[in-house]
Amino acid sequence: MNPSTNTSPGSDTWFDALASEQAVLERFVMVLETEQQHLVQGQTEALIDLSQQKTQLADQLSHLAQRRRSLQPAPGVPAASHHPKAQSLWSQLIQLAEKADRLNRTNGELIQVKLRLNQQALSILTGAVAQGAIYGPNGHPAGASGSRKLGSV
């Protein structure tokens, strides 16, 4: 039997698929943590690259999960229970997936807050523009009557 096609529950191929999935999920969590740091610090320039990394890792995770499921002997059979190290690895995978879900939800909420703040700022600016020029030709705010300098009488 070819070891790469061995689908028995205790096969190293199934375990290797599980281990690969965990390794990619760890990288995915790291990217989400980095994204959260950038969001909190307002460093939005890095978010595009992080978004691309997340997409690539999510695609890899989908492929690896599909591979792992295809190596599972039958639906409903707990393959993790047949490999000595698999139960621990499976528990770690579940914990990482839950952590990734929490991070992703929090990051989404942070992005929504940033979007609302940007929308409010745009509304203020567009409202000011609709009322007329914000600044006059001399660079001073338009509509400021009495061109008195602060601190002068």
Stockholm file with secondary structure:
# STOCKHOLM 1.0

chainA/1-153         MNPSTNTSPGSDTWFDALASEQAVLERFVMVLETEQQHLVQGQTEALIDLSQQKTQLADQLSHLAQRRRSLQPAPGVPAASHHPKAQSLWSQLIQLAEKADRLNRTNGELIQVKLRLNQQALSILTGAVAQGAIYGPNGHPAGASGSRKLGSV
#=GR chainA/1-153 SS CCGGGCCCTTCHHHHHHHHHHHHHHHHHHHHHHHHHHHHHHTCGGGHHHHHHHHHHHHHHHHHHHHHHHHHSSSTTCCGGGGSTTHHHHHHHHHHHHHHHHHHHHHHHHHHHHHHHHHHHHHHHHHHHHHTSCSBCTTSSBTTCCSCCCTTCC
#=GC SS_cons         CCGGGCCCTTCHHHHHHHHHHHHHHHHHHHHHHHHHHHHHHTCGGGHHHHHHHHHHHHHHHHHHHHHHHHHSSSTTCCGGGGSTTHHHHHHHHHHHHHHHHHHHHHHHHHHHHHHHHHHHHHHHHHHHHHTSCSBCTTSSBTTCCSCCCTTCC
//
